[in-house]
């Protein structure tokens, strides 16, 4: 059922983008497909693309040298949104501190990995904060439980941490490392 909802969501997003064309401006930082924080470097047709009537965003991932690029049609259905503001970043850090999480225990590792992937791909910042905190708490509890994070959980923890710290660092005008420290401190806040 969630997959059909996502298909409808992407289709509606596609229709809206076709109406509005370019939603973002050159120089703007955006979140691209729950995986990357990128800067819009250019908007327009690509010299090497067959269809010169189609405008593309040229995106440069935030954490990669300038040779790494992503080319995506302006009217794509792929999720993109502007990076949050400083006020929103501070509010989200407070939300992370206050977030009570319960590490799911009655799921098999594959079910748990799918659950975590759904949180990451939800495009919902609150769900991504929940994912970060659950995996952070689970990794902190690992030395006591001798279970640790599965490889998939380690990758998702790293991916969501990179995404969140990249976005926070831009909003708060600090290094991604400093933002990661803030995230970890907020995730370690005492739960009630």
C-alpha positions in Angstrom: 0.0 0.0 0.0 2.8 2.4 0.8 4.3 1.8 -2.7 1.1 2.8 -4.4 1.0 5.9 -2.3 4.5 6.8 -3.3 3.7 6.3 -7.0 0.8 8.7 -6.7 3.0 11.1 -4.8 5.7 11.1 -7.4 3.2 11.4 -10.2 1.6 14.5 -8.6 5.0 15.9 -8.0 5.8 15.4 -11.7 2.7 17.2 -12.8 3.4 20.1 -10.5 7.0 20.4 -11.7 5.8 20.4 -15.3 3.7 23.4 -14.5 6.3 25.4 -12.6 9.4 24.3 -14.6 12.5 25.2 -12.6 11.7 25.3 -8.9 15.3 26.1 -7.8 17.8 28.8 -8.7 21.5 28.6 -9.7 23.6 28.6 -6.5 20.8 27.2 -4.3 21.4 24.2 -2.1 18.9 21.4 -2.3 18.3 17.9 -0.9 18.2 15.5 -3.8 16.3 12.1 -3.4 17.0 11.6 0.3 20.6 10.9 -0.5 22.5 14.0 -1.3 22.8 17.7 -0.5 23.7 19.4 -3.7 24.2 22.8 -5.1 22.4 23.8 -8.3 25.2 24.8 -10.7 23.3 25.3 -13.9 19.8 25.1 -15.4 19.3 24.5 -19.1 19.6 22.0 -21.9 22.7 19.7 -21.9 25.1 19.9 -24.8 25.6 16.1 -24.8 21.9 15.2 -24.4 19.8 14.2 -27.4 16.8 16.4 -26.6 17.8 20.0 -26.5 14.2 21.1 -25.6 14.5 19.6 -22.1 16.0 21.7 -19.3 18.2 20.0 -16.7 19.5 20.9 -13.3 23.3 20.4 -13.1 23.8 19.5 -9.4 27.1 19.3 -7.6 27.0 17.1 -4.5 28.0 19.1 -1.4 30.7 16.7 -0.2 32.4 15.8 -3.4 35.0 17.7 -5.5 33.7 19.8 -8.4 34.1 16.9 -10.9 31.1 15.0 -9.5 27.9 16.1 -11.2 24.3 14.9 -11.3 22.1 15.8 -14.3 18.4 15.7 -13.7 15.5 17.0 -15.8 13.8 20.1 -14.3 10.4 18.3 -14.6 11.5 15.1 -12.9 9.4 13.2 -10.4 12.5 12.6 -8.3 12.2 14.2 -4.8 14.0 17.5 -4.4 13.5 20.3 -1.8 15.4 23.4 -0.6 17.8 23.0 2.3 16.2 24.1 5.6 16.8 27.5 7.2 18.9 28.2 10.3 15.7 28.5 12.5 14.4 25.2 11.1 17.7 23.5 11.7 17.8 24.6 15.4 14.1 23.5 15.8 15.0 20.1 14.3 17.9 19.6 16.6 15.6 20.3 19.6 13.1 17.9 18.1 15.8 15.2 18.0 16.7 15.9 21.6 13.1 15.4 22.7 12.4 12.5 20.4 11.7 9.3 22.3 12.6 6.2 20.3 12.2 2.6 21.0 14.5 0.3 19.1 12.2 -2.2 17.2 13.0 -5.6 18.6 10.4 -8.0 17.2 11.6 -7.8 13.6 14.0 -10.0 11.7 17.1 -8.2 10.4 15.7 -8.0 6.8 12.4 -6.5 8.1 14.3 -4.1 10.3 16.5 -3.0 7.3 13.4 -2.4 5.2 11.8 -0.4 8.0 14.9 1.8 8.3 15.1 2.2 4.5 11.4 3.4 4.5 12.3 6.0 7.1 15.2 7.3 5.0 13.3 7.3 1.8 10.2 8.9 3.3 11.6 12.4 2.5 10.3 13.4 5.9 12.9 15.1 8.0 11.2 14.0 11.2 11.3 10.4 10.0 15.0 10.8 9.1 15.8 12.2 12.5 14.0 9.2 14.1 16.1 6.9 12.0 19.3 8.6 13.0 18.4 8.5 16.7 17.2 4.8 16.6 20.4 3.7 14.9 22.6 6.0 17.1 21.0 4.6 20.3 21.3 1.0 18.9 25.0 1.6 18.1 25.6 3.0 21.6 23.9 0.0 23.2 25.8 -2.5 21.0 28.8 -2.9 23.3 26.5 -4.0 26.1 24.4 -6.3 24.0 27.1 -7.9 21.9 24.8 -7.6 18.8 25.9 -4.4 17.1 24.6 -2.9 14.0 24.1 -5.1 10.9 26.1 -4.0 7.9 22.9 -2.5 6.2 22.2 -0.6 9.4 25.7 0.7 9.5 25.3 2.0 5.9 22.0 3.6 6.6 23.3 5.2 9.7 26.2 6.6 7.8 23.9 7.7 4.9 21.3 9.5 7.1 24.1 11.1 9.2 25.8 12.4 6.1 22.5 13.8 4.7 21.4 15.4 8.0 24.9 16.8 8.9 25.3 18.2 5.3 22.0 20.0 5.5 22.5 21.3 9.0 26.0 22.5 8.2 24.7 24.6 5.4 21.8 26.0 7.4 24.0 26.7 10.5 27.0 27.8 8.4 29.4 25.4 10.1 31.4 22.3 9.0 29.6 19.0 8.5 31.8 17.6 11.3 30.5 20.2 13.7 26.9 19.5 12.7 27.5 15.7 13.2 28.7 16.5 16.7 25.5 18.4 17.3 23.4 15.5 15.9 25.1 13.0 18.1 24.7 15.2 21.2 21.0 15.7 20.5 20.6 12.0 19.8 22.2 11.2 23.2 19.8 13.5 25.1 18.2 11.6 28.0 14.9 9.9 27.0 12.0 10.1 29.4 
